[in-house]
Amino acid sequence: MKSMTRADLTAERARASRKRWNKRNPEKVAAQNAIYREVAAGRMPRIEKCTCHFCGEKAEARHHMSYSPRAWLHTVDLCRNCHSEIHVL
């Protein structure tokens, strides 16, 4: 059997970590999937084409203000700095 490289081990750990996170956060996974479906269907712009809601810089993330099913599509486009600030509040 072939031994795993360091990169393989790192990737395997990342997959396992993501799988655990998904299992612990089903409501967040469902909200993310709803956004992915809207973008894929062309009903919501890709994040690369959006600007930050607060500072106007290039947006890098969509922040869910709530994870209730009625609010899955209610997001705020944010740059990295503003997204970090939101989580500090």
Summary of the structure (lengths in Angstrom):
residues: 89
radius of gyration: 16.3
end to end distance: 50.0
largest distance: 53.0
contacts: 197
relative contact order: 0.13
helix: 55%
strand: 11%
